Amino acid sequence: MTEFFETINRFFARFWAFILVGLFFVCTIMLYATVGEDAYLAIHDNLDLFIPQFQMMKNDGTFFTLEAGTDFLNNISRNVLPSEFSLYTVLYMIFPSFEAYIAGYIIKILIAMIGSGLLAYDVITHEGLDTWAKKGVYYVHPIKRDYTLVVTLTVLVSFAYGILNLFPTFGIPFASIPLIIYLLRKAHFEPSFWIFLFIFLYPFLSYFSYHGIFIMGYLVIAIIWIWIRNHKFPWQLTIGLVLLVAGSIVCEYRLFATMLFSNESTIRSTMAETDLSVVGIINEIISSWLNGMMHANDAHTYVVLPVCVIYFFYLNSKYLKDGNGIGIFHDYYNLCAIFIAFNSIVYGLYNSKIVRSLVEMIVPPLKGWQFNRTIFFNPFLWYASFFIVCYRILLDISQGNISEGKSIVFKTLTYLLVLLSIGVIIFQPILPLGQTARYDDLFYTAYGQHYRKCHSGNSNPNSLSYREFYDTELFEELKAKINYNEGQMCVAYLMYPAQLEYNDISTLDGYLGFYSQQYKDSWRKVIAPALEMQPSSAAYFDNSGIRCILYSGNYESVPMYTANLGGIASDDLYIDEKALYDLGCKYVFSRVKITNAEDKSLTLVAQGQGQAYSVYVYELSEPNRNTDEDVTM
């Protein structure tokens, strides 16, 4: 019996990290399987943007169609939607949208763990992650180590990186960064047909505009640096670069065709970027370094940042103390710190009109390109740095002349730091500054269930679940009441056009960062009366235009993501009804009663109460086009 318990202890001592991660997967899958579409998923830049885009392609069967319209922005081309040669898109081809979203979340974690594990194994076993030591006049390179010593640490830190609540629909491109670094390292040191094939296929996991173009840029820098340092051209990495470019063109051929062969003027030409003062730019740099940014919220502020900063000063002061200044410039940890600082600086400098103009002057095709997205690589760099710190602590413990008891204590404290960082990621919304964790679907889903349990099964009126947000039963009922025919153009008022688009209702409005400037001008005529009453809405639309929607003339902002709509039950609609009619609008779907409907040639033809909100459907008749001059005559 004693031997049995010793075997069990050895098993848990060796595999406890795997067990912990396994329990997370089991609990997560059980939660979403139990809750289903009553889960609370992020709405902003998520349910109101990409999910309806995938659903529109599924509704119309246009995933692979070369020339097709869509159900939003007046039948804009399908080519502006995500490519069919993307893992996320494939998931939405195969599964219903909700299940595809959850599958993407699980796969994201697995890809992060596989890629990070392979990269850690490759670095540790081929060159080591130790500090550079100095022996007299000689420098000792890091020592190759046995990877089995840090399997547990790799599992935990890679898991932490995998569960980061980043931009949901681009979670897999974020998670796959360690994988492409591993593949490029293998191509450089051990080139093979399969490695080059995987590099060519990598864009299937990535996204060119957000990550791919920057990976290629960093790779060009690496090629030049290695060429200068080794006095030998790194042809293997050059082949990798060519294959990455080719793979990106194949996987995202629609994007490249639109960028390179379309002469249409888009809203990108009139987008106005922020122009901050020097002080404002410095504040933005510091803020992005401290807290990241909304789409790349990595929760590093609480545990990872202080650990990494303390170690940074300890490491480099030790290098200087040992007279080993050259080690500072070779250490991988410092390399990560430099890139983190560089990405934060670029993020801040993007807010300088002078810097943007300089980039556009040097490379004119990059006008409107958000080169500050280098910040998207900081989550990986922060957790890579955190891994190096913890690895070296464990290494020092194993090599130090300390008692077994102290060794266990220090090792336990190190793992507790890692576990604490994982806890922070999961429970960030309840922490200070946690309001930035808007993509923590797991937390908000669990909290939503807790709220229902404490309120007799009623949902939180300040939010909407996935089922409540799209409410397919309500919209099917409304479509039946008005005998809606596919293709009849509609608009949404005080609700997201995405809610209509998801339910196979064609809209003139919508949310997209790339569409015709001519259409934006036409739409502005429709909403001009509201914009005249709300200068902030006018500035937002004129300087951006990505949300091509109806704006309220009475309210500066309306919490459309809530069930109670901020208490608003009725509102006047300020539009140019003639301009809206000329665009082909048939119906206006509204979450409030439109009090001036008759004045706007609108007739209430249907209404329905859904699970969380009411919707009123108004039919738009041809407005009276008599001019003042005609009336006088």
N, C-alpha and C positions, 0 to 999 in steps of 0.2 A: 504493500500500500504506500509506503514511504517513497519507493521508486516511482510509483504512479504519479504522486503529487509533484515530485521533482521534475518529472517529464512535462507535466502540465505547466509548471512554473517556467521551465525553459522555453516551452512553446510560446507562452504569453510574453516572456521577456524578449523573444525574438520577433514576434509577429503582432505585438499590441498595436502598432501604428496601422497596420493593414486592417486589423479588426475594427479599430476606431473609424477608419475611412469607410469600411464596409457597412458599419452601423449607420453612418451618415447617409449612404446611398439607400439603404433599406428604409430608413425613417422618411427620407425625402420622397421616395417613390410611393410609400404607403400614404403619406400626407396628401400628395397630389392625386393619387388614385381614389382616396376617400373623399376629398373635397371636390375634385373634378373642376368644372368650369366656375365653381364658386370661389376659386382662388383669386387672390388680389395681385394682379400683375401691373407693373408700371404702365401708366397711360401716356405720359409725356414722352414724345420721340420713340414710342414703342407701339402701344395699341392704336395710337392715332396716326401711325406712319407706316411702318414696315409690315405689320401683320395684315392690315387690309390690302396692301399691295400683293402679298402672296395669295390672299384669298380671292382677289379680283382675277388673278391669272388662273386660279383653280375654277372659279365660277365660269369663266369664259373659255377655258381650255387653251390658253395662249402661252403656256410655258415655252414651247418650242416654235411658236409662230413667228415668222420673220417680219411680216407686215400686218400689224393689227392695232386696233385702237384699244382703249381701256375705259373703265367706268368712272374716271374722274378727270377734272380739268378739261372738260369738253372733248373727250375722246383723244387725249394726248397719246402719243405712240407708246406701244408696249416696250420699245427699246430703252426707255428711261427707267424701267423697272429692273430689279435684280436679275442677273444672268441665270440661265438654266444650268450652267456648269459651275455650280456652287453647292457645297454640302448643305447649307441652310435651305436653299431652294429645293433641293432634292428631298429633304425631309418634308417640306410642305406639299410636294407632289405625292408623296407616299401616304402621309398621315393627315388626319383632320388638323386644323390649325392649332388648337390648344395642345394636342398631343405632340405635334411637331415642335412647338415651342419648348415643352418640357424635355423632349428628347434632345433638343439642341443644348439645353442647360447641362444635362448629364454628359453628353458627348464632349462638351467644352471642357469639363473637369477632367475627363479621361485623357483627352489630347494634351492638356497642360501637364498632367502627371507623366504621361509617356514621354513627351518631348523633353521635359525637365529631367526626368530620370536618365534618358539617353545622353543628354548633354553633360550632366554631372558625372556620369560614368566615364564618358569620353575624356573630359578634362582631368579628372582625378587619376585615372589609370594611365594617361599618356604624358601628362606634364605636371600634375599635382596642383594644389591650391595653397600650398604653404607660402609663407613669406620668403623673400629673398634674403639669404644669410650672407655675411661677409666673413671670410677666413683669411686674414692677412690682406694680401693684395688681390685675392681671388673672390669671385662672387659665386655662391652656390645656388643653383637653380632650385625651384621647388621640386620636391621628391615625389615620384610616382607612388601612389598608395593603393591599398587594397580597398576596393569600393564597398565590400561587405561591411566595413566598419561604420559607414554612414548611410546605409540603406534606410534605416528608420528616419533619420533626419531628412533625407531626400523625399521620402514619402510624405512627410508632414508639411514641409515647406512647399513642395510642388502642389500638394492638395490645397494649401492656403492660397497659392497663386491661382489655382483652378476655380476656386469658389468666389473670387473677387467679383463684386457686383458692378461690372463694367457695362458699357453699352450693350444691351442684350443681344440684338441681332448681329452684332459684330464680336460677340464673345469668343467665337472660335478663331477668328483672325488674331485676337489678342492672345488667346491660349496657345496658338501654334508658333509663336515667336521663338521659343526655345528649340522647337523642332527644326525650323529652317536654319538656325545657327548650327545645330548639330550636323545637318545634312551638308552645309557648306564646309564645315571643318573636315568632315569625312571626305568630301570631294577634294579638298586641298591636300590632305595627308594620305588618304587611301582611296583614290578615285576608282570608280567601278561603274559599269553600265547601270546597275540598279540604283546607285546613289544619284546618278545624273537623271535617271527616269523619275525618281521621287522629287527631285528639284523641279523638273518640268511640270509635274503634277501638283506641286505645292500650291499654286494660285487657286486650286479648287477649295482650299481651306482658308485662303486669305482674301483680302479685298484691296484692289490696286490703289484706289484713291485715299484710303485710310492708312494702309500699312505697306502695300507692295512697292509703291514708288519710293518710299523712304528706305526700305530694305535694300533696294537697288542702289540708292544713293550711298548708303553706308558701305555697301559692297564695293562700289567704285573707289571709295576712299581707302578701303582695306587693300584692294588690288594695288593701288599706287603706293601705299605705305610699305607693303611687303616687297614690292619691286625695288623700291629705293633701299630698304633695309638689307635685303638678301642679294641685291645685284643680280636678280634672276626673275624673269617675268613669270608670275603665277598663272600659267595657262589654264590650270584646272579651275581656278576661281572665275576666270574669264569665261570659260565654257558654262560654268554655273550661272553667271550673269546673263549670258545669251539665252540659256534655257529658261531662266526666270522670266525674261522679257517675252519669249515665245509663248510660254505657258500662260502668261497674263493676257496676251493678245487672243489666244485661243479661248480661254475661259471667260474673258470679258470683252469679246469682240463687239458687242453692242455698244459698250462704253467707248471703245476706241473709235468705232465708226462715227459715233455722235460727236466726239471731241475733234476728230481729224477731218471729217468730210461734210460736216454741217456748217453752212454759212449763216444759219439763222441767228439773229441777235437774241440772247436770252437775258433773264433777270440778273445774271452774273455781271452783265455790263453796267448795271445801275446800282448794284449793291454798295452800300456805304459802310466801310469798316470804322471801328472806333479809332480815334486819334488822341492818344493820351499824352499827358505831359511827361517829362522825364521822371518826376516823382511817381506819377501814376504807373509808368512802365516798370519802375523798380518795385513798386508794391505788387504789381501783377506777377513779376518774376518770383518774388519772395512767397507770395500766396500759392503759386503753382508748385513751388518746391516744397512748401509745407503741407499743402492740402490736396495737391493734384487738381483736377478739374472734373466737372460733372460727368462727362462720358468716360473718364478714366479715373474714377473714384476708387482708389486702392486701399483706403483705410490705413495707410502707412503712418499717419500722424501720431497714433497712440502708443504703439510699441516699436515698430520697425524703425521709425525715424530716430527716436532717442538712442536706441541701441546702436544704430549705424553712425550717428554723429559722435557718440562717445568713443566708439572704436576707431573712427577716422582720426581723431586727435591722438589717441593712444598709439595707434599703428605708426603714424608719421613722426610723432615725437620720438618713438623708439628707433625708427630708422635714422633720424638725425643724431640721436644720442649715441648710436653704435657707429657713427661715421659712415653710414651706408645710404647716402642720399640718392644714389642711383637706383636703389631698390624701390624708392617712392614711385619712380616712373615706369617700373616694370610690373608692379603689383596689380593683379586683376581687380582687387577691391577699389583701388584708386581710379582705375579705368572706368568702372561702373559709376563712381562718384562724379567723374568728369563729364560723362555722358548725361547723367541726371541733371547736373548744373547747366550743361549746354542746351538740353531740351527745354529747361525752364526759362533760360535766357531767350531762346528763340520764341517761346510762347509769349513772353513779354514784349519782345521787339516787334512782333507782328502787329501790335497796337500802335506802332509808329508809322505815320503816313510816309515819312521820308524813306524808311527801310522798305516798305511795300513798293513804293514807286521805283526804288533802285532795283529790286528784284524784277519788276515788270519791265524796266528799261533793258536790263541785261538779257532776260528771257521773256519777250512779249507774250508768247502763248500761255504763260503762267499768270496772266492777269486774272484776279479773283480767286487764285488757288490758295487754299489755306495751308501754307507751309508750316504753320504752328502746330500741326498735328504730330510733329515729332514727340510731343508730350505723351502720345499714346504708348510710347516705348518705356516710359518711366515706371509703370507698375511692375514690369518684368525686371527692370534694373534694380528697383528697391528690394524686391524679394530675392534676387540673385545676391545682392549685397548682404542681406540678412542671412542667407544660407552660408555665405563665406565666413561671416562672423561666428555663427554657431558651429560651423565645421572646425574652425581653428580653435575654438574653446574646447571642443571635445578632443581634438588632437593634442592640445597642450595637457589636458587631463590625463590622457592615456600615456603620454611620454614624461609627465612630471613625477618628481619624487615626493608624492603625497600619499597619505594613508588611503586604504580602501574606503574607509568611511567618508573621508572628505571627497574622494573621487565620486562616490555615489551622490553626495549632496550637490556638488557642482554640476554633475551630469543631469540630475533631476531638475535643478534650477534652469538649466539650459533648455530642456524639453518643455518646462513649464512656460518659458518665454514664448516658445513656438506655439504651444497650445493657447496661450493668452492671445497671440496675434490672430489665431483662427477664431477664437471667441469674439474678438473685436469685429471681425468681418461679418459674422453672423448676426451680432446684436448691435451693430453700429447705430441704427436709428434711435436707440435709447441713450446714446452717449452724447456728450457735448459735441457740437458741430455735426451731429448725426443727421441733420436735415438734408445733407447733401447725398445721403445714401438712398436716393429715390428708386434705385433698381434692385433693392433687397427684397425680391419677390417672396423668398422663403419666410422672412420675418413677418412681412405684412400679411401673408396668407395665414400664418399661425396666429397672428394677432387678430385677424378678422374672424377666425373661428372662435377664439377666446371671447371676442366682443359679442358674437352671436349667442354664445353660451350664457353670458352674463346679462343679456338683454332679451331673454325669451325668444331666441331665434331670429331677432331682427338684425338687419345689417347696419353697419355704421353709415349714417347719413352723410358723412364727410368724405366718403370714398365710393367707388363702384367696383364690384367684382367683374371678372371676365364675362360671366354670363349676363350680369346686369348691364354692362357697358354696351355689348352688341345686341342683346335681347332679340334674338332671331325670331322668337314667337311673336313678339309685338310687331316687328316690321313686316312679317309675313301677313299678319292680320290687317295691317294698314294697307299693304299692297293689294290685298283681296278687296278691301272696302272701296278703293279708288280704281279698281280694275287696271292696275299699273301694268304697262307694257314695257318690256325691256328696251332700253334706249331712250325713254322719255326723260328729259333733263330736269334735274331737281337741284335745290340748294338747301343747306342746313342753316338754321338760325339758333344761336346760343346752344349749339351742340356740334360735335365734331363731324365733318363730312365723312370721316372714316367709318362712322357708325352706319351711314347709308351705303358706302362703297362695299363694306364687308357683307352687307345683305343684298348685294346684287342690284343696287339702285344707282343709276348713272347720275353723276353730279357735275355741275359746272365749276364748283369750287373744289378745293383740295389743299393738300400740304405736300410741297415738293420743292427741292432746292435748285431745280433746273428746268425751266420751261420758257416759252416764248415771251419776250419783252412786249410784243404786240398784244398778246393776250392779257398781260398784266395791265397795260394801258386801258384795254377795253373793260377789264374788271374794275379798275379804279373809277370809271364813270358810274358803275353800278353803286359803289359804296361811298361815292363822294359826299352825299349828305351827312352820313355818319361821321366821316373823317373830319368834316368841317366842325363838328361839335366836339370831337375828341382829338386834340392835337397830338397826344401821345400815340394814339392808334394810327394817325396819319403818318407820323414820323416812322413808326415801326413798319408800316406797309411800304412806304416810299423808299426807305433805306434798305429794306430786305425783300419783302414780297413772297417769302417762302410759304406763309400761311395766306393763301388766296381764299378768303372766307368773308362772310358777312360780319360786320362789326356793329356793336351796339352804339347808338348815339347818346344814350343816357348813362352808360356805365363804362368806366375806363377798362375794367377787366371783370370777367364773370368766371367763377369756379366751375367750369363745365365738367370737370372730373369728379364732381360730387353728386350725390343723389338729391340733395336739397337745393342745388343751384344757388347757394348763398341766400335763399329765401325769396328769390325773384320768381313771381308767378305770372306776370304779364309785363309787356313792354311795347313801346312804339317801335316800328321798324322804319329806319331811315335809309331809304334806297332810292335810286332812280329807276322806277319800275319800267320805264320805256326801254332803258338800256338793258335791263335784265331780260325783258321780253324779247328783245332783238337777238339776244344770245341763245334764245330757244328754250328758256325756262318754262316748265309746265307746272311744277309743284314746289312749294316751300314747306319743308319739314321743320317744325319749331318745337322746342321744349317749353315754350311759354305761349300764352294767348297773345296774339298780336292785336293790340287795342286800336290801331289805325288801319286795320285790314281793308276796310271798304275804300279808304282814300288811296290805297296802294293797289287797287284793282285785284284784291285777293278775296277769295271766298272759302270759308271753312268747309271742307268736304269730308273730313274724317278726323277722328281723334281716338286715342287708345291709352289705356293705363298699363304700363309694363310692370316689371318686377320692382323697379326702383324709381321710375319717373314716367311722366305723361308725355305724349307727343301729339302735336296738332298738325294736320296736313291742310295746307291752303293751296287752292288752284289759282294760278295767275292768268287773268284774262287780258286781252289786248287793251292797253291803256288808251284813254282818250288823247288823241294827238293834236287837238285843236290848239293853235298858238294864240297868244293874247291878241295878235293882230286879227286872226280869223274871228275871234269872239266879238271884237269891236265892230267888225264889218257886219 
